[in-house]
Amino acid sequence: MFERNRVDSSAPKQKTAVPAEITLVDGEILKGKFFISAVRHIYDVLNGPDMFLEFEPYSGKRRFLAKSQLSDVKLINAPTPRSLSSSLREIDNFNPYAILGVERESPWDKVRENYVALSKIYHPDNYAQAKLPTEVSEYMAAMARRINSAFEALDAPRRVVKRKSNKSDPVYTSQPRV
């Protein structure tokens, strides 16, 4: 029979990524992320008895680093959704060209192409069924709003000009009665 009280230690443990910039004893600086158990805090892992840490540089493969080779660890905080939404309100920092990843002189087709590509990535339907942490889903929703706002800011003047140029003669005119 099965023992219900026993925990299977061979089951895969959920890990979380912690972004960091580390300096090694030889002076090399690595930027990447530590992978730690989801139930532990990074400070407990760094100060714990384990001799090695699982680390993946942004430009390399995952590997184990000996704690004795670490000289400095700087944790990097990802932007929170609140800071992202507050920057949307600041009109001075709002650059729709930078958000959509196009140059100011780019043709309209390129602007629209980038908008469609980014919208497909950040559209809420893409991650609606996924079980994401609330911070991630709020960030994705804020990015979708930001992308839509950038496109709207670039498209509004274009629509005004188009509307003014489409003034045409009436389709039907009646002849005056004599």
C-alpha positions in Angstrom: 0.0 0.0 0.0 0.9 3.6 -0.3 2.1 5.7 2.6 0.1 8.9 2.6 2.2 10.6 5.3 5.5 10.1 3.5 6.8 12.9 1.2 8.5 11.7 -2.0 11.9 13.5 -2.0 12.5 12.5 -5.6 9.6 14.7 -6.9 10.8 17.7 -8.8 11.0 20.8 -6.5 9.7 24.1 -7.8 12.4 26.6 -8.3 12.3 30.4 -8.7 14.8 32.6 -10.5 16.4 35.5 -8.6 18.1 38.1 -10.9 21.5 39.2 -9.6 24.9 40.7 -10.6 27.8 38.8 -9.0 31.5 39.6 -8.8 33.8 36.6 -8.6 37.1 36.6 -6.6 39.1 37.0 -9.8 37.2 40.2 -10.7 34.9 38.8 -13.3 31.4 40.2 -13.3 28.4 38.0 -14.2 24.8 39.1 -14.7 22.2 36.4 -14.6 19.9 34.6 -12.2 20.2 32.3 -9.3 17.8 29.3 -9.1 16.6 28.5 -5.6 13.8 26.5 -4.1 10.6 28.4 -4.1 10.1 28.0 -0.4 13.5 29.5 0.5 14.7 33.1 0.5 17.9 34.0 -1.4 19.6 35.2 1.8 19.0 31.8 3.4 20.5 30.1 0.4 23.6 32.5 0.3 24.2 32.0 4.1 23.2 28.3 4.2 25.5 25.3 4.4 25.4 24.4 0.7 28.8 24.8 -1.0 27.4 25.5 -4.5 24.8 27.8 -6.0 22.9 27.2 -9.3 23.4 30.2 -11.5 22.6 31.0 -15.2 24.3 34.0 -16.8 22.2 35.9 -19.3 24.7 35.1 -22.0 25.5 31.5 -21.1 24.5 28.1 -19.8 23.3 27.2 -16.4 26.1 26.1 -14.1 27.0 25.7 -10.4 29.2 28.3 -8.7 31.2 27.6 -5.6 30.3 30.1 -2.8 34.0 30.5 -2.0 34.4 32.1 -5.5 31.9 34.8 -4.8 33.2 38.2 -3.9 30.1 40.3 -4.2 26.4 39.6 -4.9 24.0 42.4 -5.9 20.4 41.5 -6.2 18.6 43.2 -9.1 14.9 44.0 -8.6 12.6 43.8 -11.6 10.3 46.7 -12.1 7.0 46.4 -10.3 3.7 46.9 -12.1 3.0 50.0 -10.0 6.2 51.7 -11.1 5.4 50.8 -14.7 1.9 52.2 -14.5 3.1 55.4 -12.8 5.6 55.9 -15.6 2.7 55.7 -18.0 1.2 58.8 -16.4 4.3 60.8 -16.7 4.0 62.3 -20.1 7.6 63.5 -20.2 8.9 59.9 -20.0 6.3 58.5 -22.4 8.0 57.9 -25.8 5.7 55.9 -28.1 8.5 55.3 -30.6 10.7 53.7 -28.0 7.8 51.6 -26.6 7.0 50.3 -30.1 10.7 49.9 -30.9 10.7 52.1 -34.1 12.6 55.2 -35.2 10.8 58.5 -35.4 11.2 58.5 -39.2 10.0 54.9 -39.7 7.2 54.3 -42.2 3.7 53.7 -40.9 3.8 50.1 -42.1 6.8 49.4 -39.8 5.1 51.1 -36.8 2.0 49.0 -37.3 4.0 45.8 -37.8 5.8 46.3 -34.5 2.6 47.2 -32.8 0.9 44.0 -34.0 4.0 41.9 -33.0 4.1 43.3 -29.5 0.3 43.1 -29.1 0.5 39.4 -29.9 3.2 38.9 -27.2 1.5 40.8 -24.4 -2.2 40.2 -25.3 -4.1 39.1 -22.2 -5.6 36.0 -24.0 -2.1 34.5 -24.3 -1.7 34.1 -20.6 -5.3 34.0 -19.3 -5.3 30.3 -18.7 -1.7 30.2 -17.3 -1.3 30.2 -13.5 1.1 33.1 -13.2 2.0 35.1 -10.1 -0.1 38.2 -9.7 3.0 40.4 -10.2 3.6 38.8 -13.6 0.0 39.1 -14.8 -0.2 42.7 -13.6 3.1 43.5 -15.4 1.8 41.8 -18.6 -1.5 43.8 -18.4 0.4 47.0 -17.8 2.6 46.3 -20.8 -0.4 45.7 -23.0 -1.9 49.0 -21.9 1.4 50.8 -22.6 1.7 49.3 -26.1 -1.9 50.2 -26.9 -1.4 53.8 -25.6 1.8 54.2 -27.7 0.0 53.1 -30.8 -3.0 55.3 -30.1 -0.7 58.3 -29.6 0.9 57.7 -33.0 -2.3 56.8 -34.8 -4.5 59.7 -33.5 -2.8 62.5 -35.6 -2.7 60.2 -38.6 -6.5 59.5 -38.4 -7.2 63.3 -38.1 -5.3 64.0 -41.2 -7.0 61.1 -43.0 -10.4 62.3 -41.9 -9.8 65.8 -43.2 -8.5 64.6 -46.5 -11.6 62.3 -47.1 -14.0 65.3 -47.3 -15.8 64.6 -50.6 -18.8 65.9 -52.5 -22.2 64.6 -51.5 -23.2 61.4 -53.3 -26.6 62.7 -54.2 -27.7 66.3 -54.8 -31.2 67.4 -55.8 -31.8 69.8 -58.5 -33.4 73.1 -57.4 -37.1 73.4 -58.3 -38.0 75.9 -60.8 
